[in-house]
Amino acid sequence: MKKASVYHRKNWISLSGSFFFFLIIPFISMGQQIKPKPNIIYIYADDLGYGELGSYGQTKIKTPNLDRMAKEGMRFTQHYSGAPVCAPSRSILMTGKHSGHSYIRGNYELGGFADSLEGGQMPLHEGAYTIARMLKERGYSTALVGKWGMGVTGTTGSPLNHGFDYYYGYLDQKQAHNFYPTHLWENDQWDALNNHVFSVHGKIDPKTATDADFEKFRGKDYAPAKMTQKALGFLEKNKNKPFFLYLPFPLPHLALQAPDEYVKKYIGQFDEKPYFGENGYAPNKYPLSTYAAMINFLDDQVGIIMEKIKKLGLDENTIIMFSSDNGATFSAGVDTKFFNSVSGLRGLKMDLYEGGIRVPFIARWPKKIKANSVSDHVSGQFDIMATMAEISGKKISNSDGISLVPELSGRKQDQQKHGFLYFEYPENGGQLAVRIGNWKGVKRNVRNNPSQNWELFDLSKDRNETTNVSAVNPQIISQINAIVKREHTHPHILDWEFIDPKVSRK
């Protein structure tokens, strides 16, 4: 009898414990449903100019999905990439450090264009604190799908070494010149594509050129389409837990290559002549139509991603951001004047004038970001890490950026502003730029002439940087010089050290 009593008491305790367990689980689940971690998608275009979307004034290229994203979210008018070329912009975005502090400051090329010479760019150093690493620490599944440009497999720069659970795409930017490559990379493994080998920088003779000659610069597997497939797979696999998807599409960077069905939408609309490869990159029979088609294709991929998020029931818990790594390009069949690619701004890719670094930025998050809103807040891509930190639950301090969450959520009065934006670029002669409020200082050819005078522009009156007013504003030039002296740190390679601290700055 005593044994039975003990047994029943133990059994009751066991059952009551189980009851308590099953009782508490629904409350835990309810708590998770009430306040889950937001999903984050950051889509990055490659060489997309400030004026190449309909929502930013484009009239010749169709971008209905990105225009809808702007109508359903917030469009920024004064947002800057970290640098005027690919690799440093990507480093600045990923690490939240401006170009005076960033580990990677230029397109430092390694290897060659052939598959056997694939070497990538300067690898990101071991232990770098990236957005992906930060979010992984906070319980996010992380993926990179697209173009990396900060180190190839076998180096410290592999995405797997920097917080990404999964990656797919181009590691080497030189390989990304061809949208029909022989392979892409998936988690440090070669993924062969159904494309023949050809030199993307070949030429054809204008006197003998045939349709077959142009066709040689095309293949069957279009790399950006493969990327979208992999991105959709990641979203499906991780739909039940918080995720971060970094989606740096290689479009519309040269070469001019796009699927036929997209090019045909534009053929006949423009007065265009064939491009025969005389300035590098692949020849193309319809260069204007193909360039428009590439942006149109990019826009469709954004639409596909947004639609997938809706189908998964994640729309209200997912912030989607879109921007570009720098301004529009300047050669090889691309006609930026025809498309008004930088909306009249001065400069293009490789310039620290506005056309080289002012880029589109759109953020969409239903019920969190007011629909069809426009922000004139001055911001940069080194702000994105701080923004994602606050979105994911905890602010960070080891960043040059400022969180944009107050601006995005309509609390403009709470939005901290930058005292300045700082830019340095060691290539194309060596350039510096500093923005203080509406003042913008630009110094070119610093490598050959460190004492070069500053140009100064008042962007509130002169957004296109046409009138240099440095001579009548010496006090602003003094402020700019002080910022350069304070913000420039020595890079780890001599190639990127173009500022001589011994020379007085004028």
C-alpha positions in Angstrom: 0.0 0.0 0.0 2.8 2.3 0.9 4.6 1.5 -2.3 1.5 2.1 -4.3 1.1 5.5 -2.6 4.7 6.4 -3.4 4.2 5.3 -7.0 1.0 7.3 -7.5 2.7 10.4 -6.0 5.7 10.1 -8.3 3.4 9.5 -11.2 1.3 12.5 -10.4 4.4 14.7 -10.2 5.5 13.4 -13.5 2.1 14.0 -15.1 1.8 17.5 -13.5 5.3 18.3 -14.9 4.2 17.2 -18.3 1.0 19.2 -18.0 3.0 22.3 -17.0 5.4 21.7 -19.9 2.5 21.5 -22.4 0.8 24.4 -20.8 3.8 26.7 -21.1 4.8 25.8 -24.6 1.8 27.6 -26.3 2.6 30.8 -24.3 6.2 30.6 -25.5 5.0 30.1 -29.0 2.6 32.9 -28.7 5.4 35.1 -27.4 7.5 34.2 -30.4 4.6 35.0 -32.8 4.0 38.3 -31.1 7.6 39.5 -31.4 9.7 37.4 -33.8 13.0 38.6 -35.1 12.5 40.5 -38.4 13.8 38.9 -41.6 16.3 41.0 -43.6 16.9 41.1 -47.3 19.4 43.5 -48.8 19.5 43.6 -52.7 22.5 45.2 -54.3 22.7 46.3 -57.9 26.1 46.6 -59.7 26.8 49.9 -61.5 23.2 51.0 -61.4 23.0 54.8 -61.8 21.0 57.2 -59.6 18.6 57.9 -62.4 18.0 54.4 -63.9 14.8 53.5 -62.0 11.4 54.9 -62.9 11.0 56.1 -59.3 14.1 58.2 -59.7 13.1 59.7 -63.0 14.0 57.1 -65.6 11.7 57.2 -68.7 13.2 54.7 -71.1 13.8 51.6 -69.0 10.9 49.7 -67.4 11.3 49.0 -63.6 7.8 48.4 -62.4 8.7 46.2 -59.4 11.2 48.6 -58.0 8.8 51.4 -58.6 6.2 49.5 -56.7 8.7 48.8 -53.9 9.2 52.6 -53.7 5.4 53.2 -53.6 5.0 50.7 -50.8 8.1 51.9 -48.9 10.5 54.7 -48.6 12.8 56.2 -51.3 16.0 58.0 -50.2 17.2 60.9 -52.3 20.6 61.5 -50.7 22.1 58.1 -50.1 25.7 57.3 -50.9 27.7 54.2 -51.7 30.9 53.8 -49.7 33.1 54.1 -52.8 32.8 54.7 -56.6 33.8 51.1 -57.5 32.8 47.5 -56.6 35.2 45.9 -54.0 35.6 48.8 -51.5 31.8 49.6 -51.6 31.1 46.0 -50.7 33.7 46.0 -47.9 32.3 49.2 -46.5 28.7 47.9 -46.7 29.6 44.6 -45.0 31.7 46.1 -42.2 30.2 49.5 -41.5 33.5 51.3 -41.9 33.9 54.3 -44.2 36.7 54.3 -46.8 39.2 56.0 -44.5 38.9 53.0 -42.1 37.9 50.2 -44.4 40.3 47.3 -44.9 39.5 47.2 -48.6 39.8 50.6 -50.4 40.2 49.8 -54.1 39.7 47.1 -56.7 43.0 45.3 -56.0 43.0 42.6 -58.7 44.7 39.2 -58.3 45.0 36.6 -61.0 43.5 36.9 -64.5 40.3 36.5 -66.6 40.8 32.8 -67.6 39.3 30.1 -65.4 42.8 28.8 -64.7 43.9 32.2 -63.5 40.9 33.0 -61.3 42.4 34.9 -58.3 39.8 37.4 -57.2 40.5 40.7 -55.4 42.2 41.5 -52.1 40.7 39.1 -49.6 38.8 40.4 -46.6 41.0 39.7 -43.5 40.4 36.9 -41.1 38.1 37.8 -38.2 36.5 40.9 -39.9 33.3 41.8 -38.2 30.6 41.7 -40.9 26.9 42.2 -41.0 26.6 38.4 -41.6 28.7 37.6 -38.6 26.7 40.0 -36.4 23.3 38.6 -37.5 24.5 35.0 -37.2 25.5 35.7 -33.6 21.9 36.8 -33.1 20.3 33.6 -34.4 19.9 34.4 -38.0 20.5 32.0 -40.9 22.7 33.9 -43.4 23.2 33.7 -47.1 25.0 35.5 -49.9 23.8 35.0 -53.4 25.4 37.0 -56.1 28.8 38.8 -56.5 31.2 38.8 -53.6 34.5 40.5 -54.7 36.4 40.2 -51.4 38.4 37.0 -51.8 38.1 33.6 -53.4 37.9 30.1 -52.0 41.1 29.1 -50.3 41.7 32.6 -48.9 40.7 34.4 -45.8 38.1 36.1 -47.9 35.8 33.2 -48.6 32.2 34.2 -47.5 32.1 31.1 -45.3 34.8 32.7 -43.2 32.7 35.9 -42.6 29.5 34.8 -41.1 27.6 33.3 -44.1 26.1 29.9 -43.7 25.6 29.6 -47.4 26.8 31.3 -50.6 26.3 31.0 -54.3 27.7 33.1 -57.1 30.8 34.9 -58.4 33.7 35.2 -56.0 36.0 37.0 -58.5 34.7 40.3 -60.0 36.6 39.6 -63.3 34.6 36.4 -63.8 31.5 38.6 -63.2 32.2 40.5 -66.5 30.6 37.5 -68.2 27.0 36.6 -67.5 27.4 33.3 -69.2 30.4 31.9 -67.3 31.6 28.3 -67.2 30.9 28.1 -63.5 29.8 29.8 -60.3 30.8 28.9 -56.8 28.6 27.2 -54.1 30.0 26.9 -50.6 33.6 26.8 -52.0 32.7 24.2 -54.6 32.8 24.7 -58.3 29.3 24.6 -59.9 29.6 24.0 -63.6 27.1 25.8 -65.9 26.0 24.9 -69.4 28.0 27.5 -71.2 30.9 27.3 -73.7 34.3 28.9 -73.1 34.9 32.3 -74.7 36.8 35.5 -74.0 34.2 38.1 -72.8 36.7 40.9 -73.9 36.9 39.7 -77.5 36.3 41.8 -80.6 34.7 41.2 -84.0 35.4 43.0 -87.3 32.7 45.5 -88.2 33.3 44.9 -91.9 32.5 41.1 -91.7 30.3 40.9 -88.6 27.4 38.5 -88.8 24.6 37.5 -86.3 26.6 34.3 -85.6 29.6 36.4 -84.5 27.5 38.2 -82.0 25.9 35.0 -80.8 29.3 33.6 -79.8 29.2 35.9 -76.8 26.2 34.2 -75.3 25.5 31.0 -73.6 22.6 28.9 -72.2 22.8 29.4 -68.4 22.3 33.1 -67.5 24.1 33.5 -64.2 21.6 36.0 -62.6 18.7 33.6 -63.3 20.6 30.9 -61.5 21.2 33.2 -58.5 17.4 33.9 -58.2 16.8 30.2 -58.1 19.3 29.7 -55.3 17.9 32.7 -53.4 14.4 31.3 -53.6 15.7 27.9 -52.3 17.3 29.6 -49.3 14.1 31.5 -48.5 12.0 28.3 -48.7 14.4 26.4 -46.5 14.6 29.1 -43.8 11.0 30.3 -43.8 10.4 29.2 -40.2 13.4 31.0 -38.6 14.9 34.5 -38.9 17.1 34.9 -42.0 19.4 37.5 -43.6 19.7 37.3 -47.4 22.4 39.4 -49.0 21.6 39.5 -52.7 24.2 41.4 -54.7 23.1 40.8 -58.3 25.9 41.6 -60.9 23.4 43.6 -63.0 23.7 45.9 -65.0 27.5 45.8 -64.9 29.1 45.1 -68.3 29.3 43.0 -70.4 26.1 43.7 -72.3 24.4 40.4 -72.1 20.7 39.6 -71.5 18.2 36.9 -72.3 16.6 37.3 -75.8 13.0 37.8 -74.5 14.1 40.9 -72.5 16.2 42.4 -75.3 13.3 42.0 -77.8 11.1 44.2 -75.6 13.3 47.2 -76.5 14.5 46.5 -80.0 13.0 49.1 -82.3 12.5 51.7 -79.6 16.0 53.2 -79.8 18.2 54.4 -82.6 21.2 52.3 -82.0 24.2 50.9 -83.7 26.1 47.7 -82.9 29.0 47.6 -80.5 31.9 45.5 -81.8 33.9 45.2 -78.6 36.4 48.0 -79.5 36.5 49.3 -75.9 36.5 45.9 -74.1 33.7 43.6 -73.0 31.5 41.6 -75.3 30.3 42.8 -78.6 26.5 43.4 -78.9 24.3 44.0 -81.8 21.7 46.0 -79.8 23.7 47.7 -77.0 21.0 50.2 -75.9 18.3 47.6 -75.9 20.5 45.1 -74.1 21.4 47.6 -71.4 17.7 48.4 -70.8 17.0 44.7 -70.8 19.6 44.0 -68.1 18.0 46.6 -65.8 14.5 45.3 -66.7 15.7 41.7 -65.8 17.1 42.9 -62.5 13.8 44.6 -61.7 11.9 41.3 -62.4 14.2 39.4 -60.0 13.3 41.9 -57.3 9.6 41.3 -58.1 10.2 37.5 -57.8 11.8 37.9 -54.4 9.0 40.1 -53.1 6.3 37.7 -54.4 8.1 34.8 -52.7 8.1 36.6 -49.4 4.4 37.2 -49.7 3.6 33.6 -50.6 5.6 32.4 -47.5 3.4 34.7 -45.3 6.5 36.7 -44.2 5.7 40.0 -45.8 4.9 42.0 -42.6 8.0 40.6 -40.8 10.5 41.2 -43.6 12.4 44.4 -44.4 13.7 44.5 -48.0 16.3 47.1 -49.0 17.6 47.9 -52.4 20.6 50.0 -53.5 23.6 50.0 -55.9 27.4 49.8 -55.2 28.3 52.9 -57.2 27.2 55.1 -60.1 26.6 54.1 -63.7 29.6 53.0 -65.8 31.2 55.0 -68.6 32.3 52.8 -71.5 31.9 49.8 -73.8 28.6 50.4 -75.4 26.7 52.0 -72.5 25.3 55.4 -73.3 24.6 57.1 -69.9 23.7 60.4 -71.5 21.0 58.7 -73.6 19.5 57.1 -70.6 20.2 60.1 -68.3 21.6 57.4 -66.0 22.8 59.7 -63.2 19.9 62.2 -63.4 22.1 65.0 -64.5 24.6 64.6 -61.6 28.3 65.2 -62.4 30.6 62.2 -62.8 30.2 58.4 -63.2 31.7 55.3 -61.8 35.3 55.8 -60.5 34.4 59.5 -59.6 33.8 61.0 -56.2 31.5 63.5 -57.7 27.8 62.9 -57.0 27.2 60.8 -60.1 29.8 58.2 -58.9 28.5 57.7 -55.4 25.0 59.0 -55.0 22.8 55.9 -55.5 19.2 54.8 -55.3 18.1 53.4 -51.9 14.6 52.0 -51.3 13.4 50.2 -48.1 10.1 48.4 -47.8 8.5 46.9 -44.7 4.7 46.8 -44.6 3.2 48.5 -41.5 6.6 49.6 -40.3 7.7 52.0 -43.1 5.1 54.4 -44.4 4.1 53.7 -47.9 5.1 56.2 -50.7 7.4 58.1 -48.4 10.5 60.1 -49.5 13.5 60.8 -47.3 16.1 63.6 -47.9 18.1 62.4 -45.0 21.8 62.3 -45.9 23.1 58.7 -45.4 25.6 56.2 -46.5 26.0 52.5 -46.9 28.2 52.3 -43.9 24.9 53.1 -42.0 23.4 49.8 -43.0 25.2 47.7 -40.5 24.1 49.9 -37.6 20.6 49.9 -39.1 20.4 46.1 -39.2 21.9 45.9 -35.7 18.9 47.9 -34.3 16.4 46.0 -36.5 17.7 42.7 -35.1 17.4 43.8 -31.5 20.6 45.4 -30.2 22.6 48.5 -31.3 26.3 48.3 -32.0 29.0 50.9 -31.3 31.9 49.6 -33.4 30.7 51.2 -36.6 31.1 54.5 -38.5 27.4 54.3 -39.4 24.3 55.6 -37.7 21.1 53.5 -37.6 18.4 54.7 -40.0 15.6 53.0 -38.0 14.2 56.3 -36.7 14.0 57.7 -40.2 12.5 54.5 -41.6 9.9 54.4 -38.9 8.8 58.0 -39.4 10.4 59.4 -36.3 12.5 62.0 -38.1 12.9 64.0 -34.9 14.8 61.2 -33.4 17.1 60.5 -36.3 20.7 61.3 -35.6 22.5 63.0 -38.4 26.1 62.7 -39.6 28.4 65.6 -38.9 30.1 64.7 -42.1 30.5 62.0 -44.7 34.0 61.0 -45.6 35.3 59.3 -48.9 38.7 58.4 -50.1 39.5 56.5 -53.3 43.1 55.6 -54.1 42.5 54.8 -57.8 41.8 57.0 -60.8 44.5 59.4 -59.7 43.6 59.3 -56.0 40.5 61.3 -54.9 39.0 62.7 -51.7 35.5 63.9 -50.9 33.9 65.2 -47.8 30.3 66.3 -47.3 29.4 68.6 -44.4 25.7 69.5 -44.4 25.1 70.8 -47.9 28.7 71.5 -48.5 30.6 69.0 -50.6 34.4 69.2 -51.1 36.2 67.1 -53.9 39.9 66.8 -54.5 41.2 64.9 -57.5 44.6 63.8 -58.7 45.9 63.7 -55.1 48.5 61.0 -55.8 50.4 63.1 -58.3 49.6 66.4 -56.7 49.0 66.2 -53.0 48.7 70.0 -52.7 45.9 70.1 -55.2 43.2 72.6 -54.3 39.8 71.5 -53.1 36.7 72.1 -55.2 33.7 73.1 -53.1 30.0 72.9 -54.0 26.8 74.0 -52.2 24.6 71.0 -53.0 21.5 72.8 -51.9 21.9 75.2 -54.8 24.1 73.2 -57.1 23.3 69.4 -56.9 25.2 68.9 -60.2 28.5 70.4 -58.9 29.0 72.9 -61.6 30.2 75.9 -59.6 33.3 75.8 -57.4 32.9 78.2 -54.5 36.0 77.2 -52.5 37.7 80.6 -52.9 35.0 82.4 -50.9 34.5 79.7 -48.2 38.0 79.2 -46.7 36.5 78.2 -43.3 34.7 75.2 -44.9 37.9 74.1 -46.5 39.6 74.3 -43.1 36.9 72.0 -41.6 37.3 69.6 -44.5 41.1 69.4 -44.1 40.7 68.7 -40.4 38.2 65.8 -41.2 40.7 64.3 -43.7 43.5 64.5 -41.2 41.4 62.8 -38.5 39.5 60.2 -40.5 42.3 58.8 -42.8 44.0 55.8 -41.3 46.9 54.1 -43.0 45.8 51.2 -45.2 47.5 47.8 -45.0 49.1 48.1 -48.5 51.1 50.9 -50.0 49.1 50.9 -53.2 46.2 52.5 -51.3 48.3 55.1 -49.4 48.0 58.2 -51.6 47.6 60.9 -49.0 51.0 62.5 -47.9 50.5 63.7 -44.3 53.7 65.9 -44.6 52.1 68.1 -47.3 50.0 71.0 -46.1 46.5 70.7 -47.5 45.1 73.7 -49.3 
